[in-house]
């Protein structure tokens, strides 16, 4: 008896939100720290998700993965963050199949970055993939796609000038300080948080301000000491944060804390203070602006600062896009062949099963039935039919996913 169950069909999705539609406060609600990412992957495994990776940076929280419906992936984000489905629907995006692939290429190559040409996201994608693979949640398709995006990113870095010049959120913050703080080399600068953005900001501060009064504070003191040792800076204990805030003229906050760590309650100021919050979620409570002399600048504002460097980078977008198309074409050729081969094999098996059933029936019904000749003829017919389907799936104009789904439904087959 034939199996009439139509197999479930999985689609490749990219779901998430970014700086394009979600401000820093909303992005903070959907932010995922290391523990939350692991919890999300464990939940995905429990819920039968085959393959996915999750990234969460100051600019975006995104999942790339396979599901029957995008809500399965949206739910994973909402279940493991402080974000809600209602909030996601207002600012989130859903890309499917080729659009999702296109999106990953643009994100991984810096074309979708808040500051054009910022390649920090590619290391996040690499790390996310390694994490998923270690938990058995990265299939061959995902591995090939991530490697293709990494390849495109490397080529764009090496073959274009889209990342030339010093431009990043950390550099923009230092530019802002230089333009807005007089006599910066003699001011007290406090850097709170020594993650990636904190480290980059610190290096830029040392390089461009010529300041010898930079103090580092980090919850984990040895990380701050490691950075301070390289740059010959001062390190203070986390317990001394409130004291160092009173001494500072400029404070740069770049922590990964999920709740504000600086608010007006711990500030007892006797002079003006500039605070730059480079954290997602925001780590400086906006109530600090109620205090006289406090100026609070968030990274979203800094990211809007454009200069000649950014304008020059835009000139290299066409060259970067051409490289993406080249690499993507190679990936598409591999993907199409890999995608439809199991369906064609399953179709051939199904047609052979029909053939065997029919030959058995006719051999009993017809007295002088020539089974050998019938076998030869039917095999040739099966070969011609499957070749027609294969040629259709190879065609550049074919919607491969939809065609595969149609073939599997019509013939009630499931590709292995």
N, C-alpha and C positions, 0 to 999 in steps of 0.2 A: 504494500500500500504506500502511495506517495505521501511525503511529508508536506502538508499544506501551510506550515507555519512560515510566514514571511519574516526573514531575519531583520533584526533592528539595524538601522543604518547610522553610522557615526560620521560626524562632520568635524572638520578642523576649525576651531574658533579662536579668536582673540577677543577677550572681554576685559574691560577695565575703565580707568579714568585717568586723565592727565591734566597738566597745567592749562591746556587749551580751553577747557570748559569748567574745570573745578579749581576754585581758589585754594589758597594754602590751608584754610580752616577745614574745608571739605576734604581735601586730600589727606589731612591729618586724621580725619575720622576713619578713613579706609586704609591707613598706613598699617603695614605688617612688619613686626620685628622678627628676629630669627626664630624665637619660640613659636610665634603665630604661624610663620611659614611652615615649620615642621608639623604643627598641629593641622594645618590646612592639607598638607600632603597625606598625612595619616587618614584624615577624613575622606579625602578623595579615593584613597585605596579601599576604604571600608565601603564607599558608595559605588564601587565598581568602575571608577574612571580608569581608563587604560593607560593614558600618557598625558602629562601636562608639566609645564614649568610655571613658576610664579615669581614675578619681580616686584619689588616695592622700594622705590627711591623717593627722594624729596619731590620729584616732579611727576611721578606716576605710580599706580599700582595696577598690574596687569597679569592676566593668566593667558597662556597659550596652551590649548589642549583639545582633546577629542571628547565629544559628547553628542548625545542625540539631540539635545536642546541647550541653548546657551544659558538658560536659567540654572542648570546644574552647576555651571562654573561661577555664575554671579552669586549663587547661594554660598559657595565656598568662601568667597571674599567676605560677604556680609556676616557669615557665621563666625569668622575668625578675626573680625575687626570691629570697630565701633560704628561702622557704616550701616545704613539701612537700605532695603530694596527700593523704597520710595526715593531716597536721596540718589541712589545709583541711577534710577530711571531718568532723573533730571539732568545728570551730567555725564553719565557713562556712555560707553560705545560698545557695539558688538560688530565684529567683522567675521565673515564666514569664508572658508575655503581659500580661494585665490586672494581675496581681499585681506584675509588674515595673514597670509604669507607675505603679501606686499607690505603690510603694516610692520611686520617683524623686521623686514629688510630696512625700512626707513628708520625705525627706532634704533636698530643695532648699528647703523652707519652714521648716526648723528644728524640725519636730515630732519628728524622729528624732535630733536632736543630743544629744550627751552632756549638755550644759546646754541645757535647753529654751529655744527662741527665739534660739539662736545662729545667725546668718545667714551666717557666714563661708563655709560650704560652697557657697553659691550662686555665689560668685565662682570657686570651684574648678571647678564644673560648667561655667560659661561658658568658662573658660580651657581646660578639657579639650575642649570642643566645638570651639573655634577651632583647637586643635592637630590634632584629628582631621580637621577640614574641610580644613586646609592640606595634609593628606596624602591627600586624596581618600577619606576613610573616614567621611563623614557624609552619609547620604542624606536625602531630603526628610522622611521620617517622623521621623528623629532631630532634625532642625532644628526641625520643628514642635513636637515634644515638649519640647525644651529651652526653646524660647520660651514655651510654655505654663507650664512650671514657673517660669520667671523672672517671668512675669506674675502667677502665684499668689503668689510670694514678695513681690513689690512690693506687691500688694494687702493681704496679711496685715500687712506692715510698716506700711502707711499706715492701714489700717482697723481694726486691733486693737492691743491693748497687750501682745501676747505677747512683745515684745522690750523692754518698758519697764524702766527701772532698769538699773544697771550690773551685769551678771552675765555672766561668761565665765571660761574657765580662767585667763586673765591677771588678771582682777579677783579671782577666788577666791584666787589665789596671794598677791596683795597683802593681802587680808583676813586670810589665814593669818599672814603676816608681822606685820601690825599687832597681832594677838591674841597672838602667841607671842614677840615680841622686844621687850623693854623698851627705852625711850629710843631708838626706831628712828631718829629724826631725826639722832642723833649717831653712828650705826653706819656702818661701811664696807660698801657694797653693790656687788657685782660682777655685771654682767649679761654673760653670755657667749652671743653669738648674737643677731643683730638682724634675723631674719626677721619674719614677720607677728606671731607670738605674742610674740617678743622685743620688738618695737616697742610692741605694745599693753601689755605688762607694764611696760615702761620708762615709758610715759606715765602709767600708773596709779601707779607708784612715785613719780614726781615730784609728781603731783597730791595723793596721799593721805599721803605720809610727810613732806613738807616737808624732804627730805634733800638736802644739797648735797655728799654724798660718794659719788655714784654713778659708777662707772667702767664703760665699755663696751669690750668686746673682741669683734672679729669676724675671721674668717679674711681676709675682704676688708675692709681697713681703711677704704676710702673710704665704704662703706655705714654703718659705725659713725660716721664723722665727719659724715656727712649728718644722721643722727639726733641726734647730740650737738650739732650746730650749732643745731638747732631748740630743744633743751631746755637748752642751756648746761651740758653734762656733760663729763666727762674721757674721753679715748680713749687706749687703750694698744695697742701692737703685740701680735699673736698670740704672738710669741716671749716675751712677758713674762707669759703666763698663769700659769705656776707661781709667779712672784713675787707677783702680785696675789692669788692664792688664799690665800697666807699672811697677807696684810693684811686680808682680808675677814672680816666677821661674818656676812654673808648672801650666798650665791651663787645666782643664777638662771641655769640652763643651758637654752637654747632654740635649739639648733643643729640643722642637718639632716644631721649626719654619720651615716654608716651603722654606725659602731663607737664604743664609749665613748671620750670624750676626757678624762674626769676619773676618776682612780682613786687609791687610797691611796698609790701610789708617788710621786706628785707633791705630796702634802700633807705639810707639815712644820709642824704646828699648835702654837701656844702658847696658844690660847684656843678657846672653843666656836665651832662653825661650823654654820650651818643651810644646807643645800643643797636647792634646789627644782629638780627635773628635769622640764622641760616638753617634753621631746623624745621623738619616736618615729622610729626606735628609741631606746631608753634611751641617754643619753649620759653617764651617771654610773655607774661600776661599783659594784655593791652592796658591794664589799669596803671601801668608805670607812667603812661602819658599824662596821668592826672597830676603827676609831680612836676613842679616848676623846673625848667631847665633840662628835662629829659626828652630826647629825640629818639623815637623807635623806628627803625627801617627794617622791613622784611625782605626776604630773598626774592619774592615775586616782583617787587619794585626794582631791585637791582638787576633782575633779568631783563627788564625792559630797556635798560641803558644800552643804547647802540652807539657805536663809534665807527671810525674808519675801518678798523679791522673787520668788524662784522659785515660792513658793506662790501669789502673786498672778498670776503668768504662767499657771499651770494653769487659772485661771478663764476664760482666753480661748481655750482649746483648741477648744471647740465652734464658736466664731465662725470660727476659722482653718480648721477642717475643712469648714465650710459653704462658705467661699470656694474651697477646693480642689475640692469637688464641683461647684461652678458652672463653674470653668475646665476641669475634667476632662470635664464633660459636653460642652462645646463641642469639645474635642479629640476625644472619642469620636465625635461626629457626623461630624466631618471624616474621622476615621480609618476609620470604617465605610464611608462613601461612597467614599473613595479605595481602600479595601481590596477591596471586592467588584466595583467597576466593571470592572476588567480581567478578572475571572473571568467576569462576565456577557457582556462583549464576546467573550471567547474561546469561551464556550459558544455564542453566536450564530453565530460563524464556523464552529464545528464542526457545528452543526445545518444551516447553509447548505451546507456541504460534503456532508453526508449527503443533503440535498435535491437538490443538483445531480447527484450520482451516481445517485440513484433516478429523477429525471426523465429522465436520459439512458438509463437501463436501460429504463424503461417506454415511452419514445418509440420505441425499436427493437422492442419486443415487441408493442405494441398498434398496430394499423393506423391507426385514426382518433383517436389520442391527442391531446387538447386541451392542449397544453403551457402555453398562456397561463392557462387556468383553473386548472390544477394549480399553477402558480406562485403565483397569488393565494391559493389555499386554503392551500398549505404555508407561505407567508409569514405568514399570519394565525395559523396553528398555532404557528410558531416564536415569534412575538411573544407569544402567550399563555403559552407554556412559560417563556420568559425572564422575563416579568413575574411569574409565580408564584415563580420562584427569587429574583428581586430583592426581592419583598415578604417572602419568608421571611428573607432576609439583613438586611433593615431592621428586623425585629421585635426589640424590646428583649430578649426572652427567648432569642434565638438565640445560640448559641456560634459566632460568625462564623468564627474560625480553623478550627474543626473542620468546619464546613459547607463552607467553601471547599475544604478539603483533600478532603472527601468528593466534592464536585462534580468536582474536577480528576481524582481517581482514577477515578470512574465513567466520565467522558467522555473520559479520557486527553487532557487539555488542559493547557496551561501558560499562565497569564496573564502577559502582557508587562508 
